[in-house]
Amino acid sequence: MFKPTGQKRIFINILVFWFIVEIILAKQMFSSGFPAGTDSLGHMAQMAYLANEGRWLYIWREFGLGFPENIRGLDFILIPMYLIIKDPALTIKIFTFLMFWLAGVNMYIYVYNHTKSKNASLLAGITYILNHWLYIQFTEGHIIIMFSYAFFPLLFLLLDKTFEKATKTRLILLALFLTIVAT
């Protein structure tokens, strides 16, 4: 009987998250048209607008007397993806898929760091992916909240490590990570 150990087991567990997310999001990923949630339409419009002529690289608009442009931190991830993919709806779908998958993987990393148990880590990651709060954010198209939700386990892991031993590097990383996840 095949019994994977070590690195193979971790790789298989990460693939389990991939397949679970694929099952959850299969209809959304393989359908043509817009992703789930009407709030994602605003993200698609903003991506298409800011990607035009490199508008996401500067924040001051010169129309009339000028005004500042509202550029979110997430745009620095979404717009390069959009420039490669060239389809705003597909970009949001792929980003949503990756956030679901990263939520499970990051919870796996967090729990494994505390318990050193692959089974407990796998169950924690699956539970985190199947959490109704994450799914509600998906159905509403709240990709910014999904981004934060996917990285909360790593934030808590960094917070735990900082409380154990507060080095200057960990404090700077924690401040940077809090800034990124909170905004």
GUBA-998479 format. One record per residue (C-alpha): residue number from 0; residue in one letter; x, y, z. Coordinates in steps of 0.2 Angstrom, whole numbers, padded with zeros to 4 digits. Each point is the difference from the previous one (the first is absolute). Example, Ala and Ser with C-alpha at 12.3 -4.5 7.8 and 13.67 -1.06 7.14 Angstrom:
<atom seq="0" type="A" east="0062" north="-0022" up="0039"/>
<atom seq="1" type="S" east="0006" north="0017" up="-0003"/>
END
This chain:
<atom seq="0" type="M" east="0000" north="0000" up="0000"/>
<atom seq="1" type="F" east="0006" north="0017" up="-0005"/>
<atom seq="2" type="K" east="0004" north="0011" up="0016"/>
<atom seq="3" type="P" east="0008" north="0017" up="-0004"/>
<atom seq="4" type="T" east="0012" north="0007" up="0012"/>
<atom seq="5" type="G" east="0009" north="0017" up="0003"/>
<atom seq="6" type="Q" east="0000" north="0012" up="-0015"/>
<atom seq="7" type="K" east="-0011" north="-0011" up="-0010"/>
<atom seq="8" type="R" east="-0014" north="0000" up="0013"/>
<atom seq="9" type="I" east="0001" north="0019" up="0001"/>
<atom seq="10" type="F" east="-0001" north="0002" up="-0019"/>
<atom seq="11" type="I" east="-0015" north="-0012" up="0000"/>
<atom seq="12" type="N" east="-0009" north="0010" up="0014"/>
<atom seq="13" type="I" east="0003" north="0016" up="-0010"/>
<atom seq="14" type="L" east="-0008" north="-0009" up="-0016"/>
<atom seq="15" type="V" east="-0015" north="-0004" up="0011"/>
<atom seq="16" type="F" east="-0003" north="0018" up="0003"/>
<atom seq="17" type="W" east="0002" north="0003" up="-0019"/>
<atom seq="18" type="F" east="-0013" north="-0013" up="-0004"/>
<atom seq="19" type="I" east="-0012" north="0006" up="0014"/>
<atom seq="20" type="V" east="0001" north="0018" up="-0006"/>
<atom seq="21" type="E" east="-0003" north="-0007" up="-0018"/>
<atom seq="22" type="I" east="-0016" north="-0009" up="0005"/>
<atom seq="23" type="I" east="-0006" north="0016" up="0010"/>
<atom seq="24" type="L" east="0003" north="0012" up="-0014"/>
<atom seq="25" type="A" east="-0001" north="-0012" up="-0016"/>
<atom seq="26" type="K" east="-0017" north="0008" up="-0006"/>
<atom seq="27" type="Q" east="0007" north="0018" up="0002"/>
<atom seq="28" type="M" east="0017" north="-0004" up="-0008"/>
<atom seq="29" type="F" east="-0006" north="-0009" up="-0015"/>
<atom seq="30" type="S" east="-0015" north="0011" up="-0004"/>
<atom seq="31" type="S" east="0002" north="0014" up="-0012"/>
<atom seq="32" type="G" east="-0005" north="0017" up="0006"/>
<atom seq="33" type="F" east="0002" north="0009" up="0016"/>
<atom seq="34" type="P" east="0006" north="-0008" up="0016"/>
<atom seq="35" type="A" east="-0012" north="-0002" up="0015"/>
<atom seq="36" type="G" east="-0004" north="0016" up="0010"/>
<atom seq="37" type="T" east="-0005" north="0017" up="-0007"/>
<atom seq="38" type="D" east="0014" north="0008" up="0010"/>
<atom seq="39" type="S" east="0013" north="-0008" up="-0012"/>
<atom seq="40" type="L" east="-0007" north="0010" up="-0014"/>
<atom seq="41" type="G" east="0008" north="0016" up="0008"/>
<atom seq="42" type="H" east="0016" north="-0009" up="0001"/>
<atom seq="43" type="M" east="0000" north="-0005" up="-0018"/>
<atom seq="44" type="A" east="-0005" north="0018" up="-0005"/>
<atom seq="45" type="Q" east="0014" north="0007" up="0010"/>
<atom seq="46" type="M" east="0013" north="-0012" up="-0007"/>
<atom seq="47" type="A" east="-0005" north="0004" up="-0018"/>
<atom seq="48" type="Y" east="0001" north="0019" up="0004"/>
<atom seq="49" type="L" east="0016" north="0000" up="0009"/>
<atom seq="50" type="A" east="0009" north="-0012" up="-0011"/>
<atom seq="51" type="N" east="-0004" north="0012" up="-0015"/>
<atom seq="52" type="E" east="0016" north="0010" up="-0004"/>
<atom seq="53" type="G" east="0008" north="-0005" up="0017"/>
<atom seq="54" type="R" east="-0011" north="0011" up="0010"/>
<atom seq="55" type="W" east="0003" north="-0012" up="0015"/>
<atom seq="56" type="L" east="0018" north="0006" up="0001"/>
<atom seq="57" type="Y" east="-0004" north="0018" up="0005"/>
<atom seq="58" type="I" east="-0013" north="0007" up="0012"/>
<atom seq="59" type="W" east="-0003" north="0018" up="-0006"/>
<atom seq="60" type="R" east="-0012" north="0004" up="-0015"/>
<atom seq="61" type="E" east="0003" north="0015" up="-0010"/>
<atom seq="62" type="F" east="-0018" north="0003" up="-0005"/>
<atom seq="63" type="G" east="-0006" north="0017" up="0003"/>
<atom seq="64" type="L" east="0009" north="0006" up="0016"/>
<atom seq="65" type="G" east="0005" north="-0018" up="0004"/>
<atom seq="66" type="F" east="-0005" north="-0012" up="0013"/>
<atom seq="67" type="P" east="0007" north="-0015" up="0009"/>
<atom seq="68" type="E" east="-0005" north="-0017" up="-0007"/>
<atom seq="69" type="N" east="-0006" north="-0014" up="0012"/>
<atom seq="70" type="I" east="0012" north="-0014" up="-0002"/>
<atom seq="71" type="R" east="-0001" north="-0015" up="0012"/>
<atom seq="72" type="G" east="0014" north="-0010" up="0005"/>
<atom seq="73" type="L" east="-0008" north="-0016" up="-0007"/>
<atom seq="74" type="D" east="0001" north="0009" up="-0017"/>
<atom seq="75" type="F" east="0019" north="-0003" up="0000"/>
<atom seq="76" type="I" east="-0004" north="-0019" up="-0001"/>
<atom seq="77" type="L" east="-0016" north="0000" up="-0011"/>
<atom seq="78" type="I" east="0006" north="0012" up="-0014"/>
<atom seq="79" type="P" east="0016" north="-0010" up="-0004"/>
<atom seq="80" type="M" east="-0011" north="-0015" up="0000"/>
<atom seq="81" type="Y" east="-0012" north="0009" up="-0012"/>
<atom seq="82" type="L" east="0014" north="0006" up="-0011"/>
<atom seq="83" type="I" east="0005" north="-0018" up="-0003"/>
<atom seq="84" type="I" east="-0017" north="-0008" up="-0001"/>
<atom seq="85" type="K" east="-0009" north="0014" up="-0010"/>
<atom seq="86" type="D" east="-0017" north="-0005" up="0007"/>
<atom seq="87" type="P" east="-0006" north="0009" up="0016"/>
<atom seq="88" type="A" east="-0013" north="-0013" up="0004"/>
<atom seq="89" type="L" east="0012" north="-0015" up="-0002"/>
<atom seq="90" type="T" east="0013" north="0010" up="0011"/>
<atom seq="91" type="I" east="-0013" north="0002" up="0014"/>
<atom seq="92" type="K" east="-0004" north="-0019" up="-0002"/>
<atom seq="93" type="I" east="0018" north="-0005" up="0001"/>
<atom seq="94" type="F" east="0003" north="0012" up="0015"/>
<atom seq="95" type="T" east="-0015" north="-0007" up="0009"/>
<atom seq="96" type="F" east="0006" north="-0018" up="-0003"/>
<atom seq="97" type="L" east="0018" north="0004" up="0006"/>
<atom seq="98" type="M" east="-0007" north="0009" up="0016"/>
<atom seq="99" type="F" east="-0011" north="-0016" up="0004"/>
<atom seq="100" type="W" east="0015" north="-0011" up="-0002"/>
<atom seq="101" type="L" east="0012" north="0011" up="0009"/>
<atom seq="102" type="A" east="-0012" north="0001" up="0015"/>
<atom seq="103" type="G" east="0001" north="-0019" up="0002"/>
<atom seq="104" type="V" east="0019" north="-0001" up="-0003"/>
<atom seq="105" type="N" east="0003" north="0014" up="0012"/>
<atom seq="106" type="M" east="-0011" north="-0008" up="0014"/>
<atom seq="107" type="Y" east="0009" north="-0016" up="-0003"/>
<atom seq="108" type="I" east="0017" north="0009" up="0002"/>
<atom seq="109" type="Y" east="-0007" north="0008" up="0016"/>
<atom seq="110" type="V" east="-0007" north="-0016" up="0008"/>
<atom seq="111" type="Y" east="0015" north="-0010" up="-0005"/>
<atom seq="112" type="N" east="0012" north="0012" up="0008"/>
<atom seq="113" type="H" east="-0009" north="-0002" up="0017"/>
<atom seq="114" type="T" east="-0005" north="-0018" up="0000"/>
<atom seq="115" type="K" east="0013" north="-0009" up="-0012"/>
<atom seq="116" type="S" east="-0015" north="-0011" up="-0005"/>
<atom seq="117" type="K" east="-0004" north="-0001" up="-0019"/>
<atom seq="118" type="N" east="-0017" north="-0007" up="0003"/>
<atom seq="119" type="A" east="-0005" north="0014" up="0012"/>
<atom seq="120" type="S" east="0007" north="0012" up="-0012"/>
<atom seq="121" type="L" east="-0009" north="-0007" up="-0015"/>
<atom seq="122" type="L" east="-0017" north="0000" up="0010"/>
<atom seq="123" type="A" east="0003" north="0018" up="0005"/>
<atom seq="124" type="G" east="0004" north="0006" up="-0017"/>
<atom seq="125" type="I" east="-0016" north="-0009" up="-0007"/>
<atom seq="126" type="T" east="-0011" north="0007" up="0013"/>
<atom seq="127" type="Y" east="0007" north="0017" up="-0003"/>
<atom seq="128" type="I" east="-0004" north="-0001" up="-0019"/>
<atom seq="129" type="L" east="-0017" north="-0007" up="0004"/>
<atom seq="130" type="N" east="-0004" north="0014" up="0012"/>
<atom seq="131" type="H" east="-0016" north="0009" up="-0005"/>
<atom seq="132" type="W" east="0008" north="0017" up="0004"/>
<atom seq="133" type="L" east="0012" north="-0002" up="-0014"/>
<atom seq="134" type="Y" east="-0013" north="-0007" up="-0012"/>
<atom seq="135" type="I" east="-0012" north="0015" up="0004"/>
<atom seq="136" type="Q" east="0015" north="0012" up="-0005"/>
<atom seq="137" type="F" east="0001" north="-0010" up="-0016"/>
<atom seq="138" type="T" east="-0019" north="0001" up="-0004"/>
<atom seq="139" type="E" east="0001" north="0019" up="0003"/>
<atom seq="140" type="G" east="0015" north="0003" up="-0010"/>
<atom seq="141" type="H" east="0010" north="0007" up="0014"/>
<atom seq="142" type="I" east="0018" north="-0005" up="-0006"/>
<atom seq="143" type="I" east="0008" north="0013" up="0012"/>
<atom seq="144" type="I" east="-0007" north="-0009" up="0015"/>
<atom seq="145" type="M" east="0004" north="-0017" up="-0008"/>
<atom seq="146" type="F" east="0018" north="0006" up="-0002"/>
<atom seq="147" type="S" east="0001" north="0005" up="0018"/>
<atom seq="148" type="Y" east="-0008" north="-0017" up="0005"/>
<atom seq="149" type="A" east="0012" north="-0010" up="-0009"/>
<atom seq="150" type="F" east="0015" north="0008" up="0008"/>
<atom seq="151" type="F" east="-0007" north="0001" up="0018"/>
<atom seq="152" type="P" east="0008" north="-0017" up="0005"/>
<atom seq="153" type="L" east="0017" north="0006" up="-0005"/>
<atom seq="154" type="L" east="-0003" north="0016" up="0009"/>
<atom seq="155" type="F" east="-0004" north="-0009" up="0016"/>
<atom seq="156" type="L" east="0015" north="-0011" up="-0002"/>
<atom seq="157" type="L" east="0012" north="0015" up="-0002"/>
<atom seq="158" type="L" east="-0009" north="0007" up="0015"/>
<atom seq="159" type="D" east="0004" north="-0015" up="0010"/>
<atom seq="160" type="K" east="0018" north="-0001" up="-0005"/>
<atom seq="161" type="T" east="0002" north="0018" up="0004"/>
<atom seq="162" type="F" east="-0007" north="-0002" up="0018"/>
<atom seq="163" type="E" east="0012" north="-0015" up="0002"/>
<atom seq="164" type="K" east="0015" north="0010" up="-0005"/>
<atom seq="165" type="A" east="-0002" north="0018" up="-0005"/>
<atom seq="166" type="T" east="0014" north="0004" up="-0012"/>
<atom seq="167" type="K" east="0001" north="0016" up="-0010"/>
<atom seq="168" type="T" east="-0003" north="-0010" up="-0016"/>
<atom seq="169" type="R" east="-0016" north="-0008" up="0006"/>
<atom seq="170" type="L" east="-0007" north="0016" up="0006"/>
<atom seq="171" type="I" east="0003" north="0008" up="-0016"/>
<atom seq="172" type="L" east="-0007" north="-0014" up="-0010"/>
<atom seq="173" type="L" east="-0015" north="0000" up="0012"/>
<atom seq="174" type="A" east="-0003" north="0018" up="-0002"/>
<atom seq="175" type="L" east="0001" north="-0002" up="-0019"/>
<atom seq="176" type="F" east="-0011" north="-0015" up="0000"/>
<atom seq="177" type="L" east="-0013" north="0009" up="0010"/>
<atom seq="178" type="T" east="0000" north="0014" up="-0011"/>
<atom seq="179" type="I" east="-0002" north="-0010" up="-0016"/>
<atom seq="180" type="V" east="-0014" north="-0012" up="0008"/>
<atom seq="181" type="A" east="-0009" north="0015" up="0008"/>
<atom seq="182" type="T" east="-0001" north="0010" up="-0015"/>
END
